[in-house]
């Protein structure tokens, strides 16, 4: 953690200034690896493995060892975030995922696929346009950075400041992959209680995050508050699929989410193999008539994509190794919460927020990509 971050923090429980007192126990170069942030109310937040943690209630790990190690005052934290039990279950999935896949998105073989993926989501044509899009930003927030691969890309392509917030152990992976960047800050926090002032960021990105919270709409509202008037925000949520895919998703997830992560990875292997073998067939079929009841349009379909979009998640991409492909399927079927939404539903949220300027970018058939501008 870089010391400068304290000038940007607005902390619970009171959110008051002045900035918290910074206590450093271990430093490495420009970063504090172990320390604490102490408020005037004698409430402290630990800095562990370079990451300040602002989790509260039952979302917060037991830091008794940290308190005793450093002689910090006891804290009686009676604040319990809403639906914390549900969120803890989802956190278990993503903490395990990012401990295993700390370099996801940073491998050379991943770059072309993910660069093209973000261009489509933001309605841009080239990676150069994507970099230019980030360059103009002064304060960027990424919610749910995971390994930090996109946080790193943004920080490398702007003279502004980039902040990343992850509730899971992904925060530690993000820090390790961005700690060399002087304009990048990573914190661990619930997106419902982010330690930043409202109306502050001029660009916020929440890619594939909101639908993994107990309530997608509430999560969107919480993040939107941090966007300054005139700023832009991008979010991606799962799209409600056809009847067959909905049934399979619900049936498989109800089973797989009961498993420990290791068992769930193993359970996904058959789906990953199915995706691989269908993909390597490189076969196509042409449907002259649509199947509206299943949401399948007429036209020419790649067989693997037809299965993937309409019946069961069986992801496969040759740019990734087997374990990473299997992780993508695990990411879909193990999280406790993974809501799906319609475009009309999302438009209703935007209307409630008073957002008039926005675009839905067709990145893929099973997601909704939204770029909005907050009214000035």
C-alpha positions as CSV (number, residue, x, y, z in Angstrom):
1,X,0.0,0.0,0.0
2,X,1.3,3.4,-1.0
3,X,1.1,6.0,1.8
4,X,-0.6,8.6,-0.5
5,X,-3.8,6.6,-0.5
6,X,-4.8,8.0,2.9
7,X,-5.5,11.4,1.3
8,X,-8.2,9.7,-0.8
9,X,-9.9,7.7,1.9
10,X,-13.3,8.4,3.5
11,X,-13.7,5.8,6.2
12,X,-16.6,4.2,8.1
13,X,-17.9,4.2,10.8
14,X,-18.1,8.0,10.5
15,X,-16.4,8.9,7.2
16,X,-15.0,12.0,9.0
17,X,-11.7,13.7,8.3
18,X,-8.9,14.2,9.1
19,X,-7.2,11.3,7.4
20,X,-6.5,8.2,9.6
21,X,-3.2,7.9,11.3
22,X,-0.9,5.5,9.4
23,X,1.2,3.0,11.4
24,X,3.8,1.1,9.5
25,X,5.3,-2.2,10.7
26,X,6.9,-3.5,7.5
27,X,7.8,-1.7,4.3
28,X,9.1,-2.8,0.9
29,X,10.2,-0.1,-1.4
30,X,7.4,2.5,-1.7
31,X,4.8,0.1,-0.2
32,X,3.7,-0.6,3.3
33,X,3.4,-4.4,3.5
34,X,2.1,-4.6,7.1
35,X,0.6,-1.8,9.1
36,X,-2.6,-0.2,10.3
37,X,-4.9,2.8,9.7
38,X,-6.1,4.2,13.0
39,X,-9.1,6.6,13.1
40,X,-9.7,9.3,15.7
41,X,-12.3,7.0,17.2
42,X,-9.5,4.4,17.8
43,X,-11.0,2.1,15.1
44,X,-8.2,0.4,13.1
45,X,-8.0,-1.3,9.8
46,X,-5.2,-3.7,9.1
47,X,-2.7,-3.5,6.2
48,X,-1.8,-7.1,5.4
49,X,0.3,-8.3,2.4
50,X,0.3,-4.7,1.2
51,X,-3.5,-4.4,1.2
52,X,-5.6,-2.3,3.6
53,X,-8.7,-4.2,4.5
54,X,-12.0,-2.4,5.3
55,X,-14.2,-5.4,5.7
56,X,-16.6,-5.3,8.7
57,X,-18.8,-7.5,10.7
58,X,-18.8,-11.2,9.8
59,X,-17.2,-10.4,6.4
60,X,-14.0,-9.5,8.3
61,X,-11.5,-12.3,9.1
62,X,-10.5,-12.8,12.7
63,X,-7.6,-10.3,13.2
64,X,-7.0,-11.2,16.9
65,X,-3.6,-12.4,15.9
66,X,-2.8,-9.1,14.2
67,X,-4.1,-7.1,17.2
68,X,-2.0,-9.1,19.7
69,X,1.1,-9.1,17.4
70,X,1.1,-5.3,17.2
71,X,-0.5,-4.2,20.5
72,X,-3.5,-2.6,18.9
73,X,-6.6,-1.7,20.9
74,X,-9.5,-4.1,20.9
75,X,-12.4,-3.4,18.5
76,X,-16.0,-4.3,19.3
77,X,-17.5,-4.2,15.8
78,X,-21.2,-4.7,16.0
79,X,-21.9,-3.6,12.4
80,X,-23.2,-6.5,10.3
81,X,-23.5,-5.8,6.5
82,X,-26.8,-6.8,5.0
83,X,-26.9,-10.3,3.6
84,X,-23.3,-10.9,4.8
85,X,-23.9,-14.7,5.0
86,X,-24.7,-14.9,1.3
87,X,-21.8,-12.7,0.4
88,X,-19.4,-14.8,2.5
89,X,-20.3,-17.9,0.5
90,X,-19.7,-16.2,-2.8
91,X,-16.4,-14.8,-1.4
92,X,-15.2,-18.4,-0.8
93,X,-15.5,-19.1,-4.5
94,X,-13.6,-16.1,-5.7
95,X,-10.9,-16.1,-3.0
96,X,-10.1,-19.7,-4.0
97,X,-10.2,-18.7,-7.7
98,X,-7.8,-15.8,-7.4
99,X,-5.4,-17.7,-5.1
100,X,-5.1,-20.3,-7.9
101,X,-5.1,-18.0,-10.9
102,X,-3.1,-15.1,-9.8
103,X,-1.7,-14.5,-13.3
104,X,-5.0,-14.7,-15.2
105,X,-5.0,-12.2,-18.0
106,X,-1.3,-11.4,-17.6
107,X,-0.1,-14.3,-19.8
108,X,0.9,-13.3,-23.3
109,X,-1.6,-15.8,-24.7
110,X,-4.4,-14.1,-22.9
111,X,-3.7,-10.6,-24.1
112,X,-5.3,-10.7,-27.6
113,X,-8.5,-12.4,-26.4
114,X,-9.0,-10.1,-23.4
115,X,-8.1,-6.9,-25.3
116,X,-10.6,-7.7,-28.0
117,X,-13.2,-8.6,-25.3
118,X,-12.9,-5.2,-23.6
119,X,-13.0,-3.3,-26.9
120,X,-16.3,-5.0,-27.7
121,X,-17.7,-4.3,-24.2
122,X,-16.8,-0.6,-24.4
123,X,-17.9,-0.2,-28.0
124,X,-14.4,0.4,-29.3
125,X,-12.6,-0.9,-32.4
126,X,-8.9,-1.4,-31.4
127,X,-6.7,-1.8,-28.3
128,X,-5.2,1.6,-29.2
129,X,-8.6,3.1,-28.8
130,X,-9.0,1.3,-25.5
131,X,-5.7,2.7,-24.2
132,X,-6.7,6.2,-25.4
133,X,-10.1,5.8,-23.6
134,X,-8.2,5.2,-20.3
135,X,-5.7,7.9,-20.9
136,X,-8.2,10.7,-20.5
137,X,-9.3,9.7,-17.0
138,X,-8.1,11.3,-13.8
139,X,-9.6,9.0,-11.1
140,X,-10.5,5.4,-12.1
141,X,-12.1,2.8,-9.9
142,X,-12.3,-0.9,-10.8
143,X,-14.6,-3.0,-8.7
144,X,-13.7,-6.7,-8.5
145,X,-10.3,-6.7,-10.3
146,X,-9.5,-10.3,-9.5
147,X,-5.9,-10.8,-10.7
148,X,-5.6,-7.1,-11.5
149,X,-4.8,-7.6,-15.2
150,X,-7.2,-4.8,-16.3
151,X,-6.2,-2.6,-13.4
152,X,-2.7,-2.9,-14.5
153,X,-3.6,-2.1,-18.1
154,X,-5.5,1.0,-17.1
155,X,-2.7,2.3,-14.8
156,X,-0.1,1.8,-17.5
157,X,-2.2,3.9,-19.9
158,X,-3.2,6.9,-17.8
159,X,-1.4,9.6,-15.9
160,X,-4.4,9.6,-13.5
161,X,-4.8,7.5,-10.4
162,X,-6.3,4.0,-10.5
163,X,-8.0,2.3,-7.5
164,X,-9.1,-1.3,-7.3
165,X,-11.6,-2.7,-4.7
166,X,-12.1,-6.4,-4.2
167,X,-13.9,-8.1,-1.3
168,X,-12.2,-11.4,-1.9
169,X,-8.5,-12.5,-1.7
170,X,-8.4,-11.2,-5.3
171,X,-7.2,-8.0,-3.6
172,X,-3.9,-9.6,-2.7
173,X,-3.4,-10.9,-6.2
174,X,-4.2,-7.5,-7.7
175,X,-1.7,-5.8,-5.3
176,X,1.1,-8.3,-6.2
177,X,0.5,-7.6,-9.9
178,X,0.3,-3.8,-9.7
179,X,2.5,-2.9,-6.7
180,X,5.3,-1.6,-9.0
181,X,2.9,1.1,-10.5
182,X,3.1,4.4,-8.7
183,X,-0.4,5.4,-9.7
184,X,-2.2,2.3,-8.6
185,X,-3.9,1.5,-5.2
186,X,-5.6,-1.7,-4.1
187,X,-7.9,-2.1,-1.1
188,X,-10.1,-5.0,0.2
189,X,-13.6,-3.8,0.9
190,X,-17.3,-4.6,0.3
191,X,-18.5,-2.6,-2.7
192,X,-21.5,-1.6,-0.5
193,X,-19.1,0.1,1.9
194,X,-16.2,1.4,-0.2
195,X,-13.9,3.8,1.6
196,X,-14.2,6.6,-0.9
197,X,-16.2,9.7,-1.1
198,X,-19.3,9.9,-3.3
199,X,-19.1,11.8,-6.7
200,X,-15.3,11.2,-6.9
201,X,-14.4,9.0,-9.8
202,X,-14.6,10.0,-13.4
203,X,-14.6,6.4,-14.7
204,X,-15.8,3.2,-12.9
205,X,-15.7,-0.3,-14.2
206,X,-17.5,-3.3,-12.7
207,X,-17.0,-6.2,-15.1
208,X,-18.9,-9.3,-14.2
209,X,-19.2,-8.4,-10.5
210,X,-22.6,-7.0,-9.7
211,X,-24.5,-10.2,-10.4
212,X,-22.4,-12.0,-7.8
213,X,-23.7,-9.9,-4.9
214,X,-26.9,-10.6,-3.0
215,X,-28.7,-7.9,-4.9
216,X,-27.5,-6.7,-8.4
217,X,-29.5,-3.5,-8.4
218,X,-28.4,-2.4,-4.9
219,X,-24.8,-3.1,-5.9
220,X,-25.2,-0.9,-9.0
221,X,-26.7,1.9,-6.9
222,X,-23.8,1.8,-4.4
223,X,-21.2,2.0,-7.0
224,X,-23.0,4.7,-9.0
225,X,-22.9,7.0,-5.9
226,X,-19.1,7.1,-6.3
227,X,-19.2,8.4,-9.8
228,X,-18.9,12.1,-10.3
229,X,-21.4,14.0,-12.4
230,X,-20.3,13.8,-16.0
231,X,-18.3,10.7,-15.3
232,X,-18.7,7.4,-17.1
233,X,-19.3,3.9,-15.8
234,X,-19.1,0.5,-17.4
235,X,-20.8,-2.6,-16.0
236,X,-21.4,-6.1,-17.3
237,X,-24.1,-8.4,-15.9
238,X,-25.3,-11.9,-17.0
239,X,-28.2,-11.9,-19.4
240,X,-31.2,-14.0,-18.8
241,X,-30.9,-16.9,-21.2
242,X,-33.4,-19.2,-22.9
243,X,-35.4,-21.8,-21.0
244,X,-33.1,-24.7,-21.6
245,X,-30.0,-22.8,-20.5
246,X,-31.8,-21.4,-17.5
247,X,-32.8,-24.9,-16.4
248,X,-29.3,-26.4,-16.8
249,X,-27.7,-23.4,-15.1
250,X,-30.0,-23.6,-12.1
251,X,-29.8,-27.4,-11.9
252,X,-26.0,-27.6,-12.1
253,X,-25.3,-24.6,-9.8
254,X,-27.6,-25.9,-7.1
255,X,-25.5,-29.0,-7.0
256,X,-22.0,-27.5,-7.6
257,X,-22.3,-24.6,-5.1
258,X,-22.7,-27.2,-2.4
259,X,-19.2,-28.6,-3.1
260,X,-15.9,-27.4,-1.8
261,X,-13.9,-25.5,-4.4
262,X,-11.6,-28.4,-5.3
263,X,-14.5,-30.8,-5.8
264,X,-16.3,-28.2,-7.9
265,X,-13.3,-27.8,-10.2
266,X,-13.3,-31.6,-10.7
267,X,-17.0,-31.6,-11.3
268,X,-16.5,-28.9,-14.1
269,X,-14.0,-31.0,-16.0
270,X,-16.6,-32.9,-18.0
271,X,-18.1,-29.6,-19.1
272,X,-14.7,-28.3,-20.0
273,X,-13.9,-31.4,-22.0
274,X,-17.2,-31.1,-23.8
275,X,-16.5,-27.5,-24.7
276,X,-13.0,-28.5,-26.0
277,X,-14.1,-31.3,-28.2
278,X,-17.1,-29.4,-29.6
279,X,-14.8,-26.5,-30.3
280,X,-12.2,-28.6,-32.1
281,X,-14.9,-30.1,-34.3
282,X,-15.3,-26.6,-35.8
283,X,-18.6,-27.7,-37.1
284,X,-21.5,-25.5,-38.2
285,X,-25.2,-26.0,-38.8
286,X,-27.8,-23.8,-40.4
287,X,-31.3,-23.4,-39.0
288,X,-33.8,-22.0,-41.5
289,X,-36.3,-21.4,-38.8
290,X,-35.8,-20.0,-35.3
291,X,-36.8,-21.7,-32.1
292,X,-38.3,-18.8,-30.2
293,X,-39.3,-20.8,-27.1
294,X,-35.6,-21.6,-26.5
295,X,-34.3,-18.2,-27.7
296,X,-32.4,-19.7,-30.6
297,X,-32.4,-17.5,-33.8
298,X,-32.4,-18.8,-37.3
299,X,-29.1,-18.7,-39.2
300,X,-25.7,-20.4,-39.2
301,X,-24.4,-21.5,-35.8
302,X,-21.1,-22.9,-34.6
303,X,-22.1,-26.1,-32.8
304,X,-20.0,-25.4,-29.7
305,X,-21.4,-21.9,-29.5
306,X,-25.0,-23.2,-30.1
307,X,-24.6,-25.5,-27.1
308,X,-22.8,-22.9,-25.0
309,X,-25.3,-20.1,-25.5
310,X,-28.5,-22.2,-25.4
311,X,-28.0,-25.3,-23.3
312,X,-25.0,-25.5,-20.9
313,X,-21.9,-23.5,-20.1
314,X,-19.0,-25.4,-21.7
315,X,-16.4,-22.7,-22.2
316,X,-13.3,-23.4,-24.3
317,X,-10.8,-21.0,-25.8
318,X,-7.5,-22.3,-27.3
319,X,-5.7,-19.2,-26.0
320,X,-6.0,-20.6,-22.5
321,X,-4.6,-23.8,-21.0
322,X,-6.9,-26.5,-19.7
323,X,-6.9,-25.3,-16.1
324,X,-7.9,-21.8,-17.1
325,X,-10.7,-22.9,-19.3
326,X,-12.0,-25.1,-16.5
327,X,-11.7,-22.1,-14.1
328,X,-14.1,-20.2,-16.4
329,X,-16.7,-22.9,-16.1
330,X,-16.1,-23.1,-12.3
331,X,-16.6,-19.3,-12.2
332,X,-20.0,-19.7,-13.6
333,X,-21.3,-22.7,-11.7
334,X,-19.8,-22.5,-8.2
335,X,-20.6,-19.0,-6.9
336,X,-23.5,-18.9,-4.5
337,X,-25.0,-15.9,-6.3
338,X,-25.0,-15.5,-10.0
339,X,-28.1,-13.5,-11.1
340,X,-29.3,-13.1,-14.7
341,X,-31.1,-10.1,-15.9
342,X,-33.0,-8.7,-19.0
343,X,-32.2,-5.6,-20.9
344,X,-35.6,-4.1,-20.0
345,X,-34.7,-4.7,-16.3
346,X,-31.4,-3.0,-16.6
347,X,-33.0,-0.1,-18.5
348,X,-35.4,0.3,-15.6
349,X,-32.5,0.7,-13.2
350,X,-30.9,3.4,-15.4
351,X,-34.2,5.3,-15.6
352,X,-34.5,5.2,-11.8
353,X,-31.0,6.7,-11.6
354,X,-31.9,9.4,-14.1
355,X,-29.4,8.2,-16.6
356,X,-30.3,9.4,-20.1
357,X,-27.0,8.8,-21.9
358,X,-26.0,5.1,-22.2
359,X,-25.2,2.4,-24.7
360,X,-25.7,-1.4,-24.7
361,X,-22.7,-2.9,-26.5
362,X,-23.3,-6.4,-28.0
363,X,-20.1,-8.1,-26.7
364,X,-21.7,-11.6,-26.5
365,X,-25.2,-13.1,-26.4
366,X,-25.1,-14.1,-22.7
367,X,-24.1,-10.8,-21.2
368,X,-25.3,-7.2,-21.0
369,X,-22.6,-4.6,-21.4
370,X,-23.5,-1.1,-20.4
371,X,-21.5,2.2,-20.7
372,X,-23.3,5.1,-19.1
373,X,-22.6,8.8,-18.4
374,X,-23.8,10.3,-15.1
375,X,-25.9,13.4,-15.7
376,X,-24.0,16.7,-15.0
